[in-house]
Structure formats: C-alpha cells, structure tokens
Amino acid sequence: MKNNKFTLQCVKCGQEFDGFSEWFDVNQVCPQCNSKHVEAVYDDDLTGMKNLLQSSDEQVKSFWHYFDYLPLISRDNIISFGEGAIPVERWKFLEAYARDAYGLHNEVWVYRNDKNGGTGTFKDIGASLAASILKEHGIKDYVVASTGNTATAFSRYMSKAGISTYIFMPVDALKASESEINVYGQKVFRVQGDYAKAKEIAASFAKKHGFLMTGGNVDPLRVESKKTMVFEWLRQMGKLPDVYVQALSGGTGPIAIDKALRDLKGTEYDNPMPRQVLVQPDKCPPMALAWERAVQNNFPEGWDTNFPVIENPQTRVPTLATGKPGTYPLISHLVKDSNGSIIQMKEEKINDIARWMAYETSIAMGPASAVCMGGFLNALKQGLIKDGESVLVNTGEGVTRAPEFMEEMIYVTDDVYSVDDCKLHDRKGLREVLRRKAVER
C-alpha cells in the first residue's frame, strides 16, 4: 500500500523505513544498529491540529479523531470500539483535601481510562491501533506477553481484525484476564514464572514460528496511539497540566507524552513536559528504588542503568508487576528532565484508597488506579506538588478488570439473624473515616 503519510525512523541511528511494511520485513529490529526503537515521522506539519482540538465532545467518537496524525494509511482498516473518547474530569474533593490538609490551591483533573470503549483500560487505544495496522498489512498471527490488561485488550481487538493471537502471561496474572482472553478465542500460555520469563518464552515462540510480537513500551503501535491523550487534554482542558501522575509498570505513558510534545513542537501548542510523578507499589518498585538511590547519590555516572531486578515480584497488583525495568534508562531521563520523581506507595493502603474514591465519586476503580491515586496523595505529603499547580492523574482501569479486588471492597456488611440485628445506617458518617484511613501513614 502506497505510503505518503509517514516514515519510521530509528531513534538510535536514524535509519528510515517506509512505513510498517519495511519495519515488519526486518522483524521490528533495525538492521543497522539492532535497535527496536523507531518513531513515526509525519509529512504533515500539524497545521490541521487546531481544528481537531476545537472539536466538541460530540464530534470526538474515539482517538481516531486524530487519524491524520496516526500511522495508518486507510480508514477502511480501522478496528475500533470507541476507545480514547474519554472524559477529563475535575475532582474537586481532592482539591478540597489538598487545601485542607496542606494549604495548597490546586486544580486536580482525572483522565478516566476506565471509560474506554474496548475493555475499560488504558491499553485499548494501543490495541486498536495495533489491530488496525496489522490488518492493513495482512498479518494473521501475533504474539503478546502481558501481565493482564494488554493481553485482554489486544485479544478483543485482534479477534475483530481476524488475527490469531498467542498470549503469554505470568503465573500470577489475574484469572479474570485469562477467562476474557479465552472468550475471544485467543490462545493463552500461562508461564510458570514472572513477567520477564513470560516475555522470554514469548520471544522464543515468535522466533520459532516467524510471527511478529509486541515491541514493548517503545513500540510505535503503542506510543503513537497513546500520544493522543495529550491532544485530548489540550482539547478538553484547554491546556496541559503542570504535574502528571501515573502508576508505573513499563512507562509507555511518559514516552508517549514526550512524543506528542515533540510532534507539536513549533505549533501554537508547543508546551514543556509536565512534571512527571510516577508511582510504583512497594512490593514491586524497581524504578522507584533506582531513582531513590540516584537522588541520594546526586546522579552519579551510570545512574540511569543502575537499577535492581526483582525476581517473581509478590505484588497484589499483577498489572504493575514489572520486576525487570528495561525502560528505566529512558524513563528516568524523562522524569529528571521534567524535574519530576519516581515514588512508592504502600500496597496495604490500596483498599482504603479505592473505598474513599468510590465513596466520593461513585466510581469503583481497580488496584492499579488505586496505586495511582496513592501516588497523588504521597506526592502531596512529600511536597512534590506546589501551590497553584494543576495536576492530572491518569487512572488505569476500572474494577471490572479485577473482580477479586471488588470482593475486598466489602466493608459495610453485617451478618444478621433477625430484624433486631439490623441497625440503621448513616452513609454520611463514613466520609471522615474513609478519608482518614486512605491518607494516614
């Protein structure tokens, strides 16, 4: 298919590829330098972006609203369930908490990935673009290694595209994810090991059969789709936030934000990178530990490659169970350049945080989203958010992605044997109790 829209360029050596046909032909590895990191470079100068960003919510049906700045040639190949057309909401109860507890006056916005139209996770836009591009190039088989959300999203979108997908999941991946993948008729291999082991076996399987495999956090199939969240912030908020908070596993989010901002360079939407505050659960915090060590030692030579590897992480949040953070050299510099930080939050607080959020918003969030909210609360405690700044919190998934976690949310049930055991209940009295439990150390 003729491509007059974009080229792919190797980040390491500059080698250019005429779209995904050439990139797939070399098995997604640059033949000049062996790098797997390429970026899409568009012929268009983004002059049409202004009209797109002035569109109403009713006009935006999915992230494909930004088709002109996505690496797909024909609209006929789009595979979509309405993903990416999600709200950016202002949560004023968090603003009130920041003011009451710390004397800060902030705007707090939340990007609601649980409202994605595919599987209700932040992985849906990447799955949509990947399925569309693979369909456009006639790919029939695909290999994915995932802790859960990527696997589920890719399984659904690939099934709509008619692509057989082989999913490699670590032993501790959620049963709910496995069952949903099976519903779509995609093949699951539950690897008896951690995520690193799952990736290792998946790569060997792909090589053995000559199949393409997901390219990880720098894969343009994921980065190009996810960059559109920046466009949506500009469209809905009219600006970019001063501070960006995200739960961190591999780190496609910060990579995609950086790509979007470089795409917008020289336009009226040219903005600096929001200060990155990335958070990991304390049972699997390799990047946070590496960052803490680098800060303590004033970023010595080699700091960006000095990170621990956590074998078989025993975390309650399997979607964040990346114990071997291969993207740390890239993520750490994005964080440092933005004057940001990588922090931890205590997993034991996840339930309390999720209960408070649900009480205030009527939104049942999943464990990774609770980690993200815990990161925001910790950022306030640690003084990482300044007075007057706007903050955007990127929530990951809804609780439907983790039904076992939903069971842990039970806290106002009483066992009764007669009507005399049934006590009256004042819901309003819960607010202070839930908030105190969520924010106490």
VEXMAR-441325 format. One record per residue (C-alpha): residue in one letter; x, y, z; residue number from 1. Coordinates in steps of 0.1 Angstrom, whole numbers. Example, Ala and Ser with C-alpha at 12.3 -4.5 7.8 and 13.67 -1.06 7.14 Angstrom:
BEGIN
@resn:A xx:123 yy:-45 zz:78 resi:1
@resn:S xx:137 yy:-11 zz:71 resi:2
This chain:
BEGIN
@resn:M xx:0 yy:0 zz:0 resi:1
@resn:K xx:14 yy:34 zz:-10 resi:2
@resn:N xx:25 yy:55 zz:19 resi:3
@resn:N xx:28 yy:92 zz:15 resi:4
@resn:K xx:19 yy:99 zz:52 resi:5
@resn:F xx:48 yy:90 zz:74 resi:6
@resn:T xx:81 yy:72 zz:77 resi:7
@resn:L xx:95 yy:52 zz:106 resi:8
@resn:Q xx:129 yy:64 zz:119 resi:9
@resn:C xx:153 yy:45 zz:141 resi:10
@resn:V xx:159 yy:66 zz:173 resi:11
@resn:K xx:194 yy:52 zz:177 resi:12
@resn:C xx:210 yy:55 zz:142 resi:13
@resn:G xx:184 yy:75 zz:121 resi:14
@resn:Q xx:178 yy:47 zz:96 resi:15
@resn:E xx:144 yy:53 zz:79 resi:16
@resn:F xx:118 yy:27 zz:70 resi:17
@resn:D xx:89 yy:34 zz:45 resi:18
@resn:G xx:62 yy:26 zz:70 resi:19
@resn:F xx:54 yy:-7 zz:87 resi:20
@resn:S xx:58 yy:-29 zz:56 resi:21
@resn:E xx:96 yy:-24 zz:57 resi:22
@resn:W xx:97 yy:-24 zz:96 resi:23
@resn:F xx:78 yy:-58 zz:97 resi:24
@resn:D xx:101 yy:-72 zz:70 resi:25
@resn:V xx:131 yy:-67 zz:92 resi:26
@resn:N xx:112 yy:-82 zz:122 resi:27
@resn:Q xx:110 yy:-49 zz:140 resi:28
@resn:V xx:148 yy:-47 zz:145 resi:29
@resn:C xx:169 yy:-21 zz:128 resi:30
@resn:P xx:194 yy:-39 zz:106 resi:31
@resn:Q xx:220 yy:-11 zz:110 resi:32
@resn:C xx:222 yy:-9 zz:148 resi:33
@resn:N xx:199 yy:-37 zz:162 resi:34
@resn:S xx:177 yy:-12 zz:180 resi:35
@resn:K xx:139 yy:-19 zz:184 resi:36
@resn:H xx:130 yy:17 zz:190 resi:37
@resn:V xx:116 yy:36 zz:160 resi:38
@resn:E xx:93 yy:66 zz:158 resi:39
@resn:A xx:68 yy:77 zz:133 resi:40
@resn:V xx:77 yy:110 zz:115 resi:41
@resn:Y xx:48 yy:126 zz:96 resi:42
@resn:D xx:50 yy:146 zz:64 resi:43
@resn:D xx:22 yy:169 zz:76 resi:44
@resn:D xx:33 yy:199 zz:97 resi:45
@resn:L xx:3 yy:195 zz:121 resi:46
@resn:T xx:-14 yy:227 zz:108 resi:47
@resn:G xx:-47 yy:208 zz:109 resi:48
@resn:M xx:-44 yy:201 zz:146 resi:49
@resn:K xx:-61 yy:234 zz:156 resi:50
@resn:N xx:-94 yy:223 zz:140 resi:51
@resn:L xx:-92 yy:189 zz:157 resi:52
@resn:L xx:-86 yy:205 zz:191 resi:53
@resn:Q xx:-116 yy:228 zz:187 resi:54
@resn:S xx:-140 yy:199 zz:182 resi:55
@resn:S xx:-168 yy:193 zz:207 resi:56
@resn:D xx:-172 yy:162 zz:228 resi:57
@resn:E xx:-200 yy:150 zz:205 resi:58
@resn:Q xx:-177 yy:152 zz:175 resi:59
@resn:V xx:-150 yy:130 zz:191 resi:60
@resn:K xx:-161 yy:94 zz:188 resi:61
@resn:S xx:-126 yy:78 zz:195 resi:62
@resn:F xx:-89 yy:86 zz:194 resi:63
@resn:W xx:-93 yy:80 zz:156 resi:64
@resn:H xx:-104 yy:116 zz:156 resi:65
@resn:Y xx:-67 yy:122 zz:152 resi:66
@resn:F xx:-64 yy:99 zz:122 resi:67
@resn:D xx:-42 yy:124 zz:102 resi:68
@resn:Y xx:-15 yy:120 zz:129 resi:69
@resn:L xx:-16 yy:83 zz:134 resi:70
@resn:P xx:4 yy:58 zz:113 resi:71
@resn:L xx:-24 yy:41 zz:94 resi:72
@resn:I xx:-29 yy:46 zz:57 resi:73
@resn:S xx:-65 yy:38 zz:51 resi:74
@resn:R xx:-95 yy:45 zz:73 resi:75
@resn:D xx:-110 yy:12 zz:59 resi:76
@resn:N xx:-87 yy:-7 zz:82 resi:77
@resn:I xx:-97 yy:9 zz:115 resi:78
@resn:I xx:-106 yy:-15 zz:142 resi:79
@resn:S xx:-124 yy:4 zz:170 resi:80
@resn:F xx:-148 yy:1 zz:199 resi:81
@resn:G xx:-149 yy:38 zz:207 resi:82
@resn:E xx:-117 yy:40 zz:227 resi:83
@resn:G xx:-100 yy:72 zz:236 resi:84
@resn:A xx:-131 yy:94 zz:236 resi:85
@resn:I xx:-130 yy:95 zz:274 resi:86
@resn:P xx:-135 yy:124 zz:298 resi:87
@resn:V xx:-110 yy:145 zz:317 resi:88
@resn:E xx:-129 yy:152 zz:350 resi:89
@resn:R xx:-121 yy:178 zz:377 resi:90
@resn:W xx:-123 yy:161 zz:411 resi:91
@resn:K xx:-129 yy:189 zz:435 resi:92
@resn:F xx:-130 yy:168 zz:466 resi:93
@resn:L xx:-92 yy:161 zz:460 resi:94
@resn:E xx:-87 yy:198 zz:456 resi:95
@resn:A xx:-105 yy:203 zz:489 resi:96
@resn:Y xx:-83 yy:177 zz:506 resi:97
@resn:A xx:-51 yy:194 zz:493 resi:98
@resn:R xx:-63 yy:227 zz:506 resi:99
@resn:D xx:-75 yy:215 zz:540 resi:100
@resn:A xx:-45 yy:192 zz:547 resi:101
@resn:Y xx:-16 yy:211 zz:531 resi:102
@resn:G xx:-29 yy:246 zz:524 resi:103
@resn:L xx:-25 yy:241 zz:486 resi:104
@resn:H xx:-47 yy:255 zz:460 resi:105
@resn:N xx:-46 yy:232 zz:430 resi:106
@resn:E xx:-68 yy:221 zz:401 resi:107
@resn:V xx:-70 yy:182 zz:402 resi:108
@resn:W xx:-80 yy:166 zz:369 resi:109
@resn:V xx:-85 yy:128 zz:363 resi:110
@resn:Y xx:-82 yy:111 zz:329 resi:111
@resn:R xx:-108 yy:83 zz:330 resi:112
@resn:N xx:-93 yy:53 zz:312 resi:113
@resn:D xx:-119 yy:31 zz:329 resi:114
@resn:K xx:-144 yy:46 zz:304 resi:115
@resn:N xx:-126 yy:33 zz:273 resi:116
@resn:G xx:-149 yy:16 zz:249 resi:117
@resn:G xx:-130 yy:-16 zz:244 resi:118
@resn:T xx:-121 yy:-33 zz:277 resi:119
@resn:G xx:-122 yy:-3 zz:300 resi:120
@resn:T xx:-84 yy:1 zz:304 resi:121
@resn:F xx:-57 yy:24 zz:291 resi:122
@resn:K xx:-45 yy:-4 zz:268 resi:123
@resn:D xx:-75 yy:-1 zz:245 resi:124
@resn:I xx:-61 yy:26 zz:223 resi:125
@resn:G xx:-29 yy:8 zz:217 resi:126
@resn:A xx:-48 yy:-24 zz:209 resi:127
@resn:S xx:-70 yy:-5 zz:184 resi:128
@resn:L xx:-40 yy:10 zz:165 resi:129
@resn:A xx:-21 yy:-23 zz:166 resi:130
@resn:A xx:-50 yy:-44 zz:153 resi:131
@resn:S xx:-57 yy:-18 zz:125 resi:132
@resn:I xx:-21 yy:-17 zz:113 resi:133
@resn:L xx:-17 yy:-54 zz:114 resi:134
@resn:K xx:-49 yy:-58 zz:94 resi:135
@resn:E xx:-37 yy:-32 zz:69 resi:136
@resn:H xx:-6 yy:-53 zz:64 resi:137
@resn:G xx:-23 yy:-87 zz:62 resi:138
@resn:I xx:-8 yy:-101 zz:94 resi:139
@resn:K xx:-26 yy:-132 zz:105 resi:140
@resn:D xx:-7 yy:-142 zz:137 resi:141
@resn:Y xx:6 yy:-121 zz:166 resi:142
@resn:V xx:24 yy:-128 zz:199 resi:143
@resn:V xx:18 yy:-108 zz:231 resi:144
@resn:A xx:35 yy:-110 zz:265 resi:145
@resn:S xx:14 yy:-93 zz:292 resi:146
@resn:T xx:6 yy:-92 zz:329 resi:147
@resn:G xx:-31 yy:-88 zz:321 resi:148
@resn:N xx:-45 yy:-56 zz:306 resi:149
@resn:T xx:-25 yy:-55 zz:274 resi:150
@resn:A xx:-34 yy:-92 zz:268 resi:151
@resn:T xx:-71 yy:-86 zz:273 resi:152
@resn:A xx:-73 yy:-55 zz:252 resi:153
@resn:F xx:-52 yy:-70 zz:223 resi:154
@resn:S xx:-72 yy:-102 zz:224 resi:155
@resn:R xx:-105 yy:-84 zz:218 resi:156
@resn:Y xx:-93 yy:-61 zz:191 resi:157
@resn:M xx:-73 yy:-88 zz:173 resi:158
@resn:S xx:-103 yy:-110 zz:173 resi:159
@resn:K xx:-123 yy:-83 zz:155 resi:160
@resn:A xx:-95 yy:-80 zz:130 resi:161
@resn:G xx:-94 yy:-118 zz:124 resi:162
@resn:I xx:-59 yy:-122 zz:138 resi:163
@resn:S xx:-49 yy:-152 zz:159 resi:164
@resn:T xx:-31 yy:-140 zz:190 resi:165
@resn:Y xx:-9 yy:-160 zz:213 resi:166
@resn:I xx:-9 yy:-146 zz:248 resi:167
@resn:F xx:19 yy:-153 zz:273 resi:168
@resn:M xx:10 yy:-145 zz:308 resi:169
@resn:P xx:30 yy:-149 zz:341 resi:170
@resn:V xx:17 yy:-174 zz:366 resi:171
@resn:D xx:2 yy:-147 zz:389 resi:172
@resn:A xx:-18 yy:-130 zz:362 resi:173
@resn:L xx:-55 yy:-125 zz:371 resi:174
@resn:K xx:-78 yy:-154 zz:363 resi:175
@resn:A xx:-104 yy:-128 zz:351 resi:176
@resn:S xx:-79 yy:-117 zz:323 resi:177
@resn:E xx:-73 yy:-153 zz:313 resi:178
@resn:S xx:-111 yy:-160 zz:311 resi:179
@resn:E xx:-118 yy:-129 zz:290 resi:180
@resn:I xx:-90 yy:-138 zz:265 resi:181
@resn:N xx:-104 yy:-173 zz:261 resi:182
@resn:V xx:-139 yy:-158 zz:254 resi:183
@resn:Y xx:-124 yy:-142 zz:223 resi:184
@resn:G xx:-110 yy:-175 zz:212 resi:185
@resn:Q xx:-73 yy:-164 zz:216 resi:186
@resn:K xx:-47 yy:-188 zz:229 resi:187
@resn:V xx:-32 yy:-184 zz:264 resi:188
@resn:F xx:1 yy:-198 zz:276 resi:189
@resn:R xx:3 yy:-193 zz:314 resi:190
@resn:V xx:40 yy:-193 zz:320 resi:191
@resn:Q xx:52 yy:-208 zz:353 resi:192
@resn:G xx:73 yy:-178 zz:362 resi:193
@resn:D xx:72 yy:-140 zz:363 resi:194
@resn:Y xx:66 yy:-114 zz:336 resi:195
@resn:A xx:103 yy:-115 zz:325 resi:196
@resn:K xx:100 yy:-153 zz:320 resi:197
@resn:A xx:68 yy:-148 zz:300 resi:198
@resn:K xx:85 yy:-123 zz:277 resi:199
@resn:E xx:114 yy:-147 zz:272 resi:200
@resn:I xx:93 yy:-176 zz:262 resi:201
@resn:A xx:70 yy:-154 zz:240 resi:202
@resn:A xx:100 yy:-141 zz:221 resi:203
@resn:S xx:113 yy:-177 zz:216 resi:204
@resn:F xx:79 yy:-188 zz:204 resi:205
@resn:A xx:76 yy:-158 zz:180 resi:206
@resn:K xx:111 yy:-165 zz:166 resi:207
@resn:K xx:104 yy:-202 zz:162 resi:208
@resn:H xx:72 yy:-196 zz:141 resi:209
@resn:G xx:82 yy:-164 zz:124 resi:210
@resn:F xx:55 yy:-144 zz:140 resi:211
@resn:L xx:55 yy:-107 zz:149 resi:212
@resn:M xx:55 yy:-98 zz:186 resi:213
@resn:T xx:46 yy:-67 zz:206 resi:214
@resn:G xx:76 yy:-44 zz:208 resi:215
@resn:G xx:72 yy:-34 zz:244 resi:216
@resn:N xx:69 yy:1 zz:258 resi:217
@resn:V xx:86 yy:18 zz:228 resi:218
@resn:D xx:66 yy:0 zz:202 resi:219
@resn:P xx:52 yy:27 zz:178 resi:220
@resn:L xx:19 yy:7 zz:177 resi:221
@resn:R xx:15 yy:17 zz:214 resi:222
@resn:V xx:33 yy:50 zz:216 resi:223
@resn:E xx:16 yy:66 zz:186 resi:224
@resn:S xx:-19 yy:58 zz:199 resi:225
@resn:K xx:-12 yy:68 zz:235 resi:226
@resn:K xx:2 yy:102 zz:225 resi:227
@resn:T xx:-33 yy:112 zz:216 resi:228
@resn:M xx:-41 yy:116 zz:253 resi:229
@resn:V xx:-21 yy:148 zz:252 resi:230
@resn:F xx:-43 yy:160 zz:223 resi:231
@resn:E xx:-74 yy:152 zz:244 resi:232
@resn:W xx:-60 yy:171 zz:274 resi:233
@resn:L xx:-55 yy:201 zz:252 resi:234
@resn:R xx:-89 yy:198 zz:237 resi:235
@resn:Q xx:-108 yy:193 zz:270 resi:236
@resn:M xx:-88 yy:213 zz:295 resi:237
@resn:G xx:-75 yy:239 zz:271 resi:238
@resn:K xx:-40 yy:234 zz:285 resi:239
@resn:L xx:-15 yy:208 zz:297 resi:240
@resn:P xx:-12 yy:202 zz:334 resi:241
@resn:D xx:18 yy:213 zz:355 resi:242
@resn:V xx:21 yy:179 zz:371 resi:243
@resn:Y xx:13 yy:145 zz:357 resi:244
@resn:V xx:7 yy:114 zz:380 resi:245
@resn:Q xx:7 yy:78 zz:367 resi:246
@resn:A xx:11 yy:43 zz:381 resi:247
@resn:L xx:43 yy:29 zz:366 resi:248
@resn:S xx:50 yy:-5 zz:352 resi:249
@resn:G xx:69 yy:-1 zz:319 resi:250
@resn:G xx:63 yy:35 zz:312 resi:251
@resn:T xx:46 yy:39 zz:278 resi:252
@resn:G xx:27 yy:69 zz:292 resi:253
@resn:P xx:57 yy:93 zz:297 resi:254
@resn:I xx:73 yy:81 zz:265 resi:255
@resn:A xx:41 yy:89 zz:246 resi:256
@resn:I xx:37 yy:123 zz:262 resi:257
@resn:D xx:72 yy:132 zz:252 resi:258
@resn:K xx:65 yy:120 zz:216 resi:259
@resn:A xx:33 yy:141 zz:214 resi:260
@resn:L xx:51 yy:172 zz:227 resi:261
@resn:R xx:78 yy:168 zz:201 resi:262
@resn:D xx:52 yy:163 zz:174 resi:263
@resn:L xx:36 yy:196 zz:185 resi:264
@resn:K xx:70 yy:215 zz:185 resi:265
@resn:G xx:68 yy:247 zz:166 resi:266
@resn:T xx:30 yy:249 zz:167 resi:267
@resn:E xx:9 yy:271 zz:189 resi:268
@resn:Y xx:5 yy:241 zz:212 resi:269
@resn:D xx:42 yy:239 zz:219 resi:270
@resn:N xx:45 yy:231 zz:256 resi:271
@resn:P xx:71 yy:218 zz:280 resi:272
@resn:M xx:68 yy:184 zz:295 resi:273
@resn:P xx:46 yy:183 zz:327 resi:274
@resn:R xx:65 yy:174 zz:358 resi:275
@resn:Q xx:63 yy:136 zz:359 resi:276
@resn:V xx:54 yy:120 zz:392 resi:277
@resn:L xx:54 yy:82 zz:386 resi:278
@resn:V xx:44 yy:58 zz:413 resi:279
@resn:Q xx:50 yy:21 zz:420 resi:280
@resn:P xx:36 yy:-3 zz:446 resi:281
@resn:D xx:61 yy:-10 zz:473 resi:282
@resn:K xx:60 yy:-48 zz:466 resi:283
@resn:C xx:74 yy:-42 zz:431 resi:284
@resn:P xx:92 yy:-8 zz:429 resi:285
@resn:P xx:124 yy:-14 zz:409 resi:286
@resn:M xx:123 yy:20 zz:392 resi:287
@resn:A xx:114 yy:38 zz:424 resi:288
@resn:L xx:143 yy:21 zz:442 resi:289
@resn:A xx:167 yy:30 zz:414 resi:290
@resn:W xx:155 yy:66 zz:414 resi:291
@resn:E xx:159 yy:70 zz:452 resi:292
@resn:R xx:194 yy:57 zz:450 resi:293
@resn:A xx:203 yy:81 zz:422 resi:294
@resn:V xx:189 yy:111 zz:440 resi:295
@resn:Q xx:207 yy:102 zz:472 resi:296
@resn:N xx:240 yy:99 zz:453 resi:297
@resn:N xx:234 yy:131 zz:432 resi:298
@resn:F xx:230 yy:112 zz:400 resi:299
@resn:P xx:265 yy:97 zz:396 resi:300
@resn:E xx:279 yy:84 zz:363 resi:301
@resn:G xx:259 yy:54 zz:352 resi:302
@resn:W xx:229 yy:62 zz:375 resi:303
@resn:D xx:204 yy:56 zz:347 resi:304
@resn:T xx:215 yy:19 zz:342 resi:305
@resn:N xx:219 yy:11 zz:378 resi:306
@resn:F xx:185 yy:-5 zz:387 resi:307
@resn:P xx:175 yy:-36 zz:407 resi:308
@resn:V xx:158 yy:-66 zz:392 resi:309
@resn:I xx:130 yy:-81 zz:413 resi:310
@resn:E xx:126 yy:-118 zz:405 resi:311
@resn:N xx:90 yy:-130 zz:408 resi:312
@resn:P xx:76 yy:-99 zz:425 resi:313
@resn:Q xx:50 yy:-107 zz:451 resi:314
@resn:T xx:27 yy:-78 zz:444 resi:315
@resn:R xx:-11 yy:-76 zz:447 resi:316
@resn:V xx:-12 yy:-56 zz:415 resi:317
@resn:P xx:-1 yy:-80 zz:388 resi:318
@resn:T xx:-6 yy:-54 zz:360 resi:319
@resn:L xx:22 yy:-35 zz:376 resi:320
@resn:A xx:45 yy:-65 zz:382 resi:321
@resn:T xx:74 yy:-55 zz:360 resi:322
@resn:G xx:104 yy:-66 zz:381 resi:323
@resn:K xx:130 yy:-61 zz:354 resi:324
@resn:P xx:126 yy:-24 zz:343 resi:325
@resn:G xx:143 yy:-24 zz:309 resi:326
@resn:T xx:129 yy:10 zz:301 resi:327
@resn:Y xx:144 yy:27 zz:332 resi:328
@resn:P xx:173 yy:43 zz:312 resi:329
@resn:L xx:147 yy:61 zz:290 resi:330
@resn:I xx:120 yy:68 zz:317 resi:331
@resn:S xx:145 yy:81 zz:343 resi:332
@resn:H xx:158 yy:108 zz:319 resi:333
@resn:L xx:122 yy:119 zz:310 resi:334
@resn:V xx:115 yy:122 zz:347 resi:335
@resn:K xx:147 yy:140 zz:355 resi:336
@resn:D xx:144 yy:164 zz:326 resi:337
@resn:S xx:109 yy:173 zz:338 resi:338
@resn:N xx:121 yy:179 zz:374 resi:339
@resn:G xx:99 yy:150 zz:385 resi:340
@resn:S xx:102 yy:120 zz:407 resi:341
@resn:I xx:95 yy:82 zz:409 resi:342
@resn:I xx:79 yy:73 zz:442 resi:343
@resn:Q xx:64 yy:44 zz:461 resi:344
@resn:M xx:31 yy:38 zz:478 resi:345
@resn:K xx:22 yy:11 zz:503 resi:346
@resn:E xx:1 yy:-17 zz:488 resi:347
@resn:E xx:-16 yy:-21 zz:522 resi:348
@resn:K xx:-34 yy:12 zz:515 resi:349
@resn:I xx:-49 yy:2 zz:482 resi:350
@resn:N xx:-83 yy:-10 zz:496 resi:351
@resn:D xx:-87 yy:21 zz:518 resi:352
@resn:I xx:-79 yy:45 zz:489 resi:353
@resn:A xx:-103 yy:27 zz:465 resi:354
@resn:R xx:-131 yy:28 zz:491 resi:355
@resn:W xx:-126 yy:66 zz:496 resi:356
@resn:M xx:-126 yy:72 zz:459 resi:357
@resn:A xx:-157 yy:51 zz:454 resi:358
@resn:Y xx:-175 yy:69 zz:482 resi:359
@resn:E xx:-167 yy:104 zz:468 resi:360
@resn:T xx:-172 yy:97 zz:431 resi:361
@resn:S xx:-194 yy:65 zz:428 resi:362
@resn:I xx:-165 yy:51 zz:407 resi:363
@resn:A xx:-152 yy:16 zz:415 resi:364
@resn:M xx:-116 yy:17 zz:404 resi:365
@resn:G xx:-91 yy:-12 zz:400 resi:366
@resn:P xx:-60 yy:-18 zz:421 resi:367
@resn:A xx:-36 yy:-1 zz:396 resi:368
@resn:S xx:-58 yy:30 zz:396 resi:369
@resn:A xx:-57 yy:30 zz:434 resi:370
@resn:V xx:-19 yy:29 zz:432 resi:371
@resn:C xx:-20 yy:59 zz:410 resi:372
@resn:M xx:-43 yy:78 zz:435 resi:373
@resn:G xx:-20 yy:67 zz:463 resi:374
@resn:G xx:8 yy:83 zz:443 resi:375
@resn:F xx:-10 yy:116 zz:442 resi:376
@resn:L xx:-16 yy:115 zz:480 resi:377
@resn:N xx:20 yy:107 zz:486 resi:378
@resn:A xx:31 yy:134 zz:462 resi:379
@resn:L xx:12 yy:159 zz:484 resi:380
@resn:K xx:28 yy:145 zz:516 resi:381
@resn:Q xx:63 yy:147 zz:501 resi:382
@resn:G xx:59 yy:183 zz:488 resi:383
@resn:L xx:61 yy:173 zz:452 resi:384
@resn:I xx:31 yy:194 zz:442 resi:385
@resn:K xx:33 yy:232 zz:446 resi:386
@resn:D xx:6 yy:257 zz:454 resi:387
@resn:G xx:-13 yy:268 zz:424 resi:388
@resn:E xx:-3 yy:240 zz:401 resi:389
@resn:S xx:-27 yy:220 zz:380 resi:390
@resn:V xx:-24 yy:182 zz:384 resi:391
@resn:L xx:-36 yy:155 zz:361 resi:392
@resn:V xx:-40 yy:119 zz:375 resi:393
@resn:N xx:-41 yy:92 zz:348 resi:394
@resn:T xx:-62 yy:64 zz:362 resi:395
@resn:G xx:-56 yy:30 zz:347 resi:396
@resn:E xx:-86 yy:6 zz:349 resi:397
@resn:G xx:-120 yy:0 zz:365 resi:398
@resn:V xx:-127 yy:-27 zz:390 resi:399
@resn:T xx:-143 yy:-49 zz:364 resi:400
@resn:R xx:-108 yy:-58 zz:353 resi:401
@resn:A xx:-102 yy:-72 zz:388 resi:402
@resn:P xx:-133 yy:-89 zz:403 resi:403
@resn:E xx:-113 yy:-104 zz:431 resi:404
@resn:F xx:-103 yy:-69 zz:442 resi:405
@resn:M xx:-140 yy:-59 zz:442 resi:406
@resn:E xx:-147 yy:-86 zz:468 resi:407
@resn:E xx:-121 yy:-69 zz:490 resi:408
@resn:M xx:-140 yy:-37 zz:489 resi:409
@resn:I xx:-167 yy:-51 zz:512 resi:410
@resn:Y xx:-168 yy:-31 zz:545 resi:411
@resn:V xx:-204 yy:-22 zz:554 resi:412
@resn:T xx:-220 yy:-57 zz:555 resi:413
@resn:D xx:-233 yy:-71 zz:588 resi:414
@resn:D xx:-244 yy:-107 zz:594 resi:415
@resn:V xx:-278 yy:-108 zz:609 resi:416
@resn:Y xx:-302 yy:-135 zz:622 resi:417
@resn:S xx:-333 yy:-114 zz:628 resi:418
@resn:V xx:-347 yy:-79 zz:622 resi:419
@resn:D xx:-335 yy:-68 zz:656 resi:420
@resn:D xx:-299 yy:-73 zz:644 resi:421
@resn:C xx:-305 yy:-48 zz:615 resi:422
@resn:K xx:-291 yy:-14 zz:626 resi:423
@resn:L xx:-298 yy:19 zz:608 resi:424
@resn:H xx:-270 yy:32 zz:586 resi:425
@resn:D xx:-259 yy:68 zz:580 resi:426
@resn:R xx:-238 yy:69 zz:549 resi:427
@resn:K xx:-227 yy:105 zz:555 resi:428
@resn:G xx:-209 yy:94 zz:586 resi:429
@resn:L xx:-184 yy:73 zz:565 resi:430
@resn:R xx:-167 yy:102 zz:548 resi:431
@resn:E xx:-142 yy:112 zz:575 resi:432
@resn:V xx:-135 yy:76 zz:584 resi:433
@resn:L xx:-127 yy:66 zz:548 resi:434
@resn:R xx:-106 yy:97 zz:542 resi:435
@resn:R xx:-86 yy:92 zz:573 resi:436
@resn:K xx:-79 yy:56 zz:565 resi:437
@resn:A xx:-69 yy:64 zz:530 resi:438
@resn:V xx:-44 yy:92 zz:539 resi:439
@resn:E xx:-29 yy:80 zz:572 resi:440
@resn:R xx:6 yy:65 zz:570 resi:441
